[in-house]
Amino acid sequence: MAIHLTVAMRVIATGMTSVIRYVFTLTTTLIITKRAACWSLFIMALTGLSTAAFTVFAADTASSHFAANSHSNSNSNSNSNSGSSEATKSDVSHIQPPISKTIVTTIQQTWQLNLLKEALRRSDSGYQVQQMSTQMNQKRKVEEALAGTVDVFWSMTSKELEETVLPVRIPLFKGLLGNRLLIIRKSDEARFANVKTMADFRQLKAGQNRYWPDATILEVNGLPVVTSYQYTNLYPMLEGGRFDYLALGAQEISEELENHPDPALKVDSHILLQYRSPAYFFVSPKRPELAAAILAGLESMVSDGSFDEMFNRELKIEQLYREAKFEQRVIIRLDTPDLSPLTPIERTELWLDLFSMQGAK
């Protein structure tokens, strides 16, 4: 609906009525495939939509179009022979195949899965979620989504990801995932406590998973990075001195350290590494109607406040703020030059207040 309104507003604002009338007249002379292509190019040029965003828009428009035509066709077909009726049904079936109500996801039993299920319930879509037990890295998830084997997964965003699969641009962690605390060696605690500036921080070496967007963000900000293709390898690499810290989202770091216990490691209490890089649900390009349903459900939750209520309860945000003491930390802010201009930064209701904090001096 938001995209439809955007189109309408831009048409009114730019006086494009006569142009649309001309395009309509032109396309009535074309066969249906060329007509669809012409309208697709026109709307994308008018709105500035990406191909992925237009796919969602087109699926929504097509659904409305065929629903309306179905009623019209049923009336007109009563005066036609059965052969013509069957041909019409066949054509519509070919263009608008039945939508599967089972969705396959790699998301495990987490806040993200609970949120997905609630969003789908809110959209009144009737979808049933089926979890895959197979563990996949980021690259594999994208490949499976493109193949249609995986319908939805979650990830921190990147330009490449948003251009490859369909992003649902509601930040799942309200920006919390881009507020990173550090796992360090206990023997280096005083070394980190002496960091006051970005120049100081650049003397320290980060460890990262090569498939995560964070690795690129750190590198473009001039921070030295050592990567591994296996996340679990990072903990022994840190203890062994291959790098100096592992940066993880504030909401996940304590649990991650508990899952990889090592008496030589601890969570740093001095630094907050911060960058704007939200996590979204990403949907297979083969399921644009699913992306629209998830977005509708999430927007409903944001609107009535239930998103925040569920977020604060499941992630124990009050307790996290007390324990992390964000305002008492030295904040190292990084740029995210690859961030999409479609990131909803101006929608303050979607973000925590961490990005406006000054931190320790």
N, C-alpha and C positions, 0 to 999 in steps of 0.2 A: 504494500500500500504506500509506503514512504517513497518508493521509486516512482510509482504512478503520480503522486503529488508533485514530485520534483519535475517530472516531465511537464505536467500541466502548468506549474508556476513559471517554468522557463519559457513555455510557449506564450503565456500571457505577457511576461515581462519583455520578451524580445519581439512581439508582434509577428509571430510565425504562422498565424492562422492561414494566410494566403498560401504560404509555402506548403503547409500540410494539405490544403485543398488540392494543390497541384500534384503532390506526391500521390494522394489518393486517386486522382484522376488517371495518373500515369500507371499506377499499379493495377488498376482494374483491367487493363489490356494485357497483363502478363499472366503466364501460367502460375499456378499456386506456389511452386518452389522458388521461381524468380521473384514473385511478389513478396514472399517472406524474407528473402535475402535483401531486397530493396528496403523494406521497412526496417529490418535489423540494422543496416548500415545507417539509415537516416536517424533512428532513435539513438544509436551509439554516438553519432556525431553531435546530435543535439544535446545530449545529457553529459557526455564525457565519461560514460560508463566503461569500466573494464569489461573484457570479454566474459570473465567469471561472473561479475555482477549482472551483466546483461542476461546471462544464462538463467539466473534465478528469476529475473524480471520476465523473460520470455516464457518460462515454464508457467509462471503465474498467469500471464496474459493468455497463453494457449489454453490453460484449464478453463478460464472464464469463457473464452471464445467457443470451445467445443461444447461446454455445458449449455450455452445459449443456443447454439446451432442444433444440438441434439433434439431439443424440444421442437424447433422449427422444422427440422427434417422429418420428425415423426408425423407431423401434420401433413406435410407435402407428400410424403411417401404413401399415404393412404390412397392417393389418386394415381400411383405409379404401379408398374408390374413388379413382381417379387424379385426378378433378376436385378432391376435397377436398385431396389431397396437393399439387397444383399451387397451390391457393389459399393453403395454409400457407406454401409456399416463397415465393410472391409477397409475402405480408405481411412475412415476415422480411427479404426482400431490400429491401423498401421502408424498413424501420426501420433496417437495418444495411447500407448500401451498401458495395460493395467499396472497400477502402482503397488509395489510390494509393501506390506505392512510390517514386515520383519526387517530390522536394521541390525547390521553386524558392526560391532565396535571393538577396538583394542583397549578401551578404557576399563580399568579394573575397579574394584570396590572402593571408591574414593568420593570426596566431595564432588568431583567433576561428574562422576557417574550419577550420583543422586540428583545433581542439578540438571543433567541431561534428561533423566526420566521425568522430573517435575516439569521441565519446559515442554516436553512432548505431551504430558498430561494436560497442561494449560492450553496447548494449541488444539486440543480436542481432536487429535489426529488418529488415534487408535493404533499407533505404532507399538510394536513389541521389541524390546531390546535384547539382543543375543550377544553375549560376551565371547570373545575369542580367548582361548587360554595360551595361545602361542605368544611368546615374547618377541617383540620386534623393535629394531632401532628405528630412528626417524626416517632414514632413507627407505627402508622396507615398507613402512606405513604408507608413505606417499606412493610408492609403486603399487601397493595393493589397492589403494584408493583409486588410482587411475585405471586399474584393471577391473574395478567394481567388486573386488573381493571384500574390501573393508568400506563401510559406508560412512563412518564418522570416527575421528580420533581428535585428540587435543594436543596442542603444542604452543610453545612461544612462537610468535609470528616472525616472519621475514618477508622481504619483497618477493623472493623466489617462491616461497610457499603460497603466498596470496595469489600469485600469477599461475600457479599450477593446479591447486585445488580451490574449493569454495570456502572462503572465510566467513564465519558468523561473527561480526565485529562487536561483540559484547565481552569486555575483559573478564575472564572467569575468576581472577583473583584480585580484581579492582586495582591492578598495578603492583600488588604485593610481590609477585614473582620477580619483578624488576628491582626490588629492594633486597639486596643480597648481603647476607652475613658470611663470615669466612671461617672455614675449618683450617686450623693451623697446627704446627707442632708446638707442644707445650714449652719447649725450650726456646721458642721464638717470641714468646709473649711480650717481653720488654721491647723487642725490635719493632713489633707492630704498634705498641703503645707510643712510640716516638714519631709515628707518621702524622704530619700536620697538613701537608699539601699534596697536590697531584705529583709534583716532582719527587717527593719522598716515596709515594706509592709506586712510582714507575721503577723503583729500585728492586721491587719484589716481583717474583715470577708466578703467574697464574697457571693452574691446571684446568683443563676443560675437555669435555667430550667433543670430538671433532664434528659430530653430526648436529650439535646444538647451535642455534643462532648466536648464543652468548660468545662463542669462540671468535666469531667475526667481529662482534661489537668490541670486544677487548682489543683485538688486533688493530682495528681502525682508529682506536683511541691511543695508540702508541704504547700499549701495555704488552710486555713480553709474555708469551703464552706457550705452554707445552700441552700437546693434545694426545688423547688416546681414543681409539675407536671402541674401546670397551670401558663403560663407566666404572665397573668394579675395579678395574686396574688402577684407577686414580688414587685410591687410598694407600696402597703399598708404595706407589710412586711418590706420594707426598711424604710419607714417613721416611722413605729412603733418600729424600733430599733432591729429587728431580725437579721439583718446583716448591714454592713457598706457601701457597694457599689454594683452597678450593672454595669457590663462591657458589652458594646455593640460596634459593629463595628463603626468606625469613620464616615462612610458615612450614617449611619442610626440613630445615637443617638439623634440628634436634633429633627428629625421628630417623633421618638418614645416618647420623653418627651412631645412633643406637643400633641400627641395622648393620653397621660396619664397625663394630667396637674395636678400639685400639687405644691402649693406655697412654700412648705417646701423643695422641691428638686431642684437641679441644676446640670449642667454638670461641673465636676471638670476641672480646667485649668492648673493643675500641672503635672499629670502623664499620660504616655502612656504605656499601658500594651500590650506587643507584643509577638506573637508566630506564628510560621509557620504552618498554618492549612487551606489550601485553600478550597474554595467552588467550587463544580462541578455540572454539570448536571448529574443525575443518571437515568438510563434507566432500565426498566423491563427486566429481563433475557429472557423473551418471545419475545423481540423485538431487537435482536442484529443488524439487518439491520438498525434500527433507530439510534442506538448508532454510527454506522459507518457513517451514513449520517450527524449527528450533528457534529461529529469530523471533517469530510471533510469540512463542511461549516465554522466552527470556524477556522480551519487551513488556509483556503483561506482568511479569514478576517484578521488574524494575519499577513499573508504574505504580503498583499497589504496595511497594515496600517489602514484599515477601522475599525478594532476592537478598536484600541486606540482612533481613532477619535470619534467613537460613545460612548465609555466609558467616555472620558473626557467631552464630551458635555452633556450626560444624567445625569452623576453623579456630574457635576460641580466641577471637580477636582481642578482647579485653585483656585476657591473660597474656597473650603474645606481646602486647604493648608494654605491659608491666615488666615482663621478663627481659625483653629485648632492649628497653630503654633507648629507643631510637633517637630521641631529642638530645641525649647525652653523648652521642657518637660523632666522630669526625665524618662528615659526608663527602665521599668522593663521587662527584657526578660526571657521568659519561654521556657523550652525544650518541644518538642513534640515527646516523645520516640515511640509513636505508629504510626508515620508518615510512609507511604508506601515508600519503596525504589524506586518505580516507579514515585514518585512525581517529576515533571520536574523542579527541582530547578536550574539546570544548564542552562536552557533556560531563560536568563535574559530578553528577550523581553516580557515574560509573567508576569513580576513582576514590581511593583513600586520600587522606590529607598529607601523606608522607612527602609528596613532591614539593610542598610549600614550606617544609620545615627548614630551619637554618642550621640546626645541629650545633655541636661543640666547636669552639674557636681555638 
